[in-house]
Amino acid sequence: MRNIVFTGKGGVGKTSIAAATAVRAAALGYKTLVISTDPAHSLGDSFDIELGPSPVKVAENLWGQEVSVYGDLSLNWEVVREHFAHLMEVQGIEGIYVEEMGVLPGMEELFSLSYIKRYNESNEYDLLVVDCAPTGETLRLLSIPETFGWMLKLMRNMEKYVVKPVIRPLSKRISRLHDFVPDTDVYDQVDHLFSSVEGIIELLSDSSKTTVRLVMNPEKMVVKESMRALTYLNLYNITVDQIVINRVYMDDVDGQYFEGWKEIQKKYIEQIESSFAPIPITKVPLFRSEVLGLDMLAKVGETVYGDRNPLDIFYHEEHVDIHKVSEGHYIMKLRLPFVFDNRMEANVVQVGDSLTVRIGNYQKGVVLPTFLAGMKVAHAGYEEKWLAIEFKKKEMIEEKAK
């Protein structure tokens, strides 16, 4: 199964491009599902039909879905929400607060990721097109599994070593304590939700299955945000195989009013082409009518892909490079473009056989290869579009310090 993820700054038209890609793939005979993970859904508006929390058939070979956290809560989280409700009632809190307390931070992202994994495991479709929320929320979605990983491990250990053998037996004798101790099915449902997204980053970073396509407009703030997005995506080893510049004023756009805008766009298009190369770049014009409905989306799809198959992988590059300098001396390079250009600080922390790389507000854990695990980070610095991390044997670092 092929996964294509679309993201970009809010308002650049990524939903239209995602929908057009799905329409194009379906027309070529691929069984296609396009899902929206943006809480402010507009995917149904693009197709000019009403979509729901389950796949709805849009056309031949084409289905659409708008992920709903509240719809999923009733199916996958009801036992946990009832426990929250009981806790609130014990404290004298009732009504809307109880319902809202069941929606924890990150829930929407977790449910969205679980759908991606679920559809890939079922292999029901040939193509899954994901219309993501604006860039910031997309990056938060990617960091969710790692963020919640330690929490899941803590909860499992708490249930196994503390709650089950000690606290739960005590709660049966102490009624006040009983109100606060969750039943085993509460832990089971929490564990099921977090387990449902385990391995999702491996799926998304498998460039033979998943690629991201960045949609942008030729405007300064949009280009800057897209640069940061590419850096963060590379941090998670996720491949961007296409850049789509949307709503371009083409040469045949007439009127003196647009001359200034065309010059501004031309400047930023040149910047995009020089900065994001060698990733393939496609320009989509600002159409003379709204991009709504299957006919217009088909027209956009033809413009974006021409004779190419949208399921093809248009570009691939390695995100990690390790080479040996000498015995006991290695350099690991992580491809992180635009860190220096956007004044984003990179921090590297080594703990045992793992490395934590933090860029801006996002961090990624890297398990070191066996031959590097026994070494220490001697230096880290930025070289062109790469973060170069120098590893040496501990005795070599100590000898140099003397």
N, C-alpha and C positions, 0 to 999 in steps of 0.2 A: 504494500500500500504506500502511496506517495502522499506526503504532507507538504503543503505550501502555506506559510504563515505570512500575513500582510500586517505591517505596522507602519506607523508614521505619526507625526504631530497631528493633533486634533484639527479637523477641518480641511485636510489636504486632499480628501477624496479617496482614501484607502478602501472604504466600503464599496464604492463603485468599481474600483479596480479588482477587488477580491471577487465581487459578484460577476464581473465581466469575465474573469478567469474561469470561474465555475461554469458559466454559460458556454464559453469556448470549448472547455474540456468535454462537457456533456454533448455538445454538437459533434465532437469527434468520436463519440461512442463510449466514453469513459463514464462509469457509474460514479457520480460525484455528489458529495455532501459538502455544503458550505455552512459553517456555524459562526455565529457572532458571540464573542466573549465580552463585548463592550456593554456595561450596564445601561448606557444610553443607546439602545439598539436602533439602528437605521437600516439594517439589512432587508427587512420586510418592505420598507419604503422604497428601496432600490428596485426590488422586483415588482413593487406596486401591488403586493398582496400581504395578507396577514400571516405571520409565522408564529410558532409557539415554542414551548420548551422541549418538544419532541420533533423529529424530522417531519417536514411537510413537503409533499411532492409539488415541485414548481413547474417542471416540464419533463420531457422524456430524458431519462438518465440523470435528472437533477432534483436534489432535495435541499431544503433550507431549514435551519434551526437557530433559535435565539435562546442561549443558555439563561435560565432563570434561577437565581439562588433561592428564591422563596418556594419555587416549585420543587427544587431538589431537597430543601429542608424537610418538607413533609414526608419525603420518601426515604431519605438517608440520614436524618438528623433528629427525628421526632423524639426518640427516647432521651437523647441528650437535652433537647429543649424542654422536655417535661421535667427533667432533673433541675434545670435552671429555674423553671417556673416554680417548682417546689421550694427551692432555696430562697427565691424572692418572696414567696408567700409566707415562709417562716419568719422572714424579716419584716413582714407587713407591707410589702410592695406588690401591687397588683396591676392588671391592665396592660397597656401598650408596652410598658417597660419590660415586662416579662417576655413578650414576643421579640422585642429588639435585642434582649440579652442573649437570645439563642443564636444571633448572627455575629460570630466572632470576626475580628479583623483577619482578612485573608481568605474568608470562606468562598467568596466569588471566584478567586483565583484557583483555589483548590478544586472546586467543582468543574471549572473549565479545563484544568489539567487532567482531571479524572476522565472527562469525556474524550479527550484526545487519546489517552492511553486505551480506553475502552474500545473505541472504534478501530484502533490499530490492532488490538488483540482479536476482535471479531472478524477483521478482514472482509467486512461486508461491502465496502466501497473500494473503488480503484484509486480515488483521490479524495483527500480531506483538505478543504480550503478553510483556513482559520482567519476570520476578520477580527483582529485584536483591538483592544482598547488603545487609546493614544499611547505614545511611546513609553512614558513613565510607568503607566499601569502594566504594560507588556513586560517591562524589565522587572517590575515587582513580581509579576507572575512567574518569571523564570527563577527568581531567587527564593520563591516560597518553599520548594522541596528541601533546599539546604537549610533554610531558616527553621523549618519545622522538624527537621531530622533529629536534632538534639532533644526537642520536646517529646517526640514519640518515644525515643529511647528512655527518657526520664520517666514517662508515664508507665511504660512497660515494666521498668524496674520497680517503680513505686507500687504498682499493683502486685507484682510477684513477691517482693521482699518485705513490704510494709503493710499495705492495705489488706491483702488476702489473709496473711497469717496472723496479723495483730489487730488492726483497727476494725475490720469487719466483725470478727468474733466479739470484740468489746462492744460494738454498736448494738448488738442484739440484747445486751444487758443494760446499756445506758440509753434510754429513749432519746435524750437530747442530742446525743452523738449520732444516733441513727438517722436523724433528719439530714445530716450533712454528708453522710457516706454514700457515694453512688453505688448502685447495683452493678453486677458484673457485665450486664448487657450495655450499660453506659460506656464502660471501658472498651467493650467489644466494638461498639459503633464508632467510637473515636479512632480506635486502632484500624478499623476497616477503611475509614475515610483517608487517613494518612497513608495507609498501605496501598491504597488505590492509585497513588501518584508516585510510589517508589519506582525508580528506574526511568521516570519521564525525561529527565535531563539527558540520560544516555540515548533515549529515542530522538529527542530534538537535536542532539549534537551528532547524530548519525547522518552524515551528509548524503548517503546513498538513499535515504528515505525522506529527510526533512531539510528544507531550505527556507530562508526568510527573504521576503522581497520588500524593500523599503520604498515607500511612496512619499514623495515630497513635492512641494511647489518651489519655483525658483525665487525664494525670498530669504533674506539674511537669517532671521530667527529659525526658520524651518531647516535651512542647511546646517546651522550650528547644532541644532538638536539631533539631526540625522547623523552628524559626525559622532556625537556622544553615543548615540544608539549603536552605531557600528562598533565602536570600541567596547561597549558593554557586551554586545552579542559575541564578539571575539573572545571576551573574557570567559564566556560559558562554552566556547568551542562550537558556536552555532554559525553555520555558513550562510552568508548573504550572497545570493547568486544573481540578483538583478536589482537595479535602481530604476524606478519609474518616476519621471518628472511629469507631473500632471498639471493640467490647465495652462498650457503654454500658449502665449499669443503668437500665432504663426504669421508669416510675412503677408499673407493675404487678408489679415485683419486690417480693415481700413479705418480711417478717421484720425484726425490730428491728436485727439485725446489719448489714443493708445500708443502714440509714438514714444512718449516718455517711458511708459510701462514696458514696452518692448525692449528698450535700451537697458532698463534695470534688469529685466529677466535675462537678457543676453549676457550680462556681466556675471550673474549667478549661475547660469547654465555652464559657462566656461569654467567657473570655479568648481562646480560639481564634477565636470568631465575630467579636470586635472586632479582633483583631490581623491575621487573615488575609483579612478582607474586602477587596475584593469577590469573591475566589475562591469559587466555589460549595462549600458544605460539606454533607456527607451524614453522618448518624448511623446506625450499625449496632448493633443491640442485642446483648448477650451472650445467645446462644441457650441453651436449656435442655439441649441435647445437643451433642456434638462436631461440628464442621464437617468431616465426612469423607464422601467419596463424591459422586457426581454429583447425587443428589437434594438433599442439604443445600447443595451449592454452588449449585445452581439457585435454591434459596430465598434464599441470600445475594445472588445476582445480582439477583433481583427486588427485594430490599430496597434495594440500592445504587442501582439505575437506574430502578425503577418502569416508566413508559411510555417513558422516554428510550432512545435508541439509544446503547449504550456507545461506538460509534465516533465519535459527535459530539464536536466540540471545544467544551467547556462554557465556556471563558473564554480570552481572549487580551489581552495588554497589551504595549505596546512597552517594551523594556528600555533603549533608547538614545534620547536626545532632544538635538538640536543646534540652537541658535538663535543668530542674530546679534544682538549688543548694539549694535555700531557698526562702522564700517570698521576692519578689522584687530583686532576684538575679538569672540570667540565664547565660548560656554559649552556644554560637552558634559556631559550628565547621564546617569549610569548608575544604573539602578534597583537598589539594593542594600538591601532592607528589613532591619531588625533589626540592622544593624551597630552602631548606637549603643546599642540596648537590650541587646545581648550583649557590649558593651565589646570589640568586634572592631576592631583597628586596620587602617586602610586606608592602603596605601602606593602612591604613583604615581611611576613612573620613565619619563621620555621619552628615547628613543634614536633620533635621526633621525626617520623618519616612522612610528615605532611607539611604542606606549604599553604599559607593563606595569603592571597593577593587581594588587596582592597583598592578599588578605583572609585573615587568619589563616594557615593552612598551605597555601592554594591561590592560584595566580596565573593570570592570563589575559593573553595578548598581544593587543593591539588595533591593527590597522593603521589609521592615521589617514586620513581623507579628504584628497584632494589640497589642498583649500583650508585645511586645518589643518596639513598636513605642514611648511609653512615657518614655522610659529609655535612659540612656546615656552609651556610651562605656567607661568602666572603665580601660580596659587593653586588649591588643592583643598580642599574642605570638605564637610561632610555637611549636607544640607538635607532634613529630614523623611525620606522613604524613598529619597532620591537622593544619589549622590555627585556633586557639581558640580565640574567641572574647568574652570578659566578659561584660555583661550588668548589670547595677545596677540602682536603682531609684536615681534620682538626689540628693535627701536629704541624701541618704546613702553615696554618693561620697563626698558631702560637709562635712558631719559629720566626715568621715575618714580624710579629709584634715585638719580639726581642731585639 
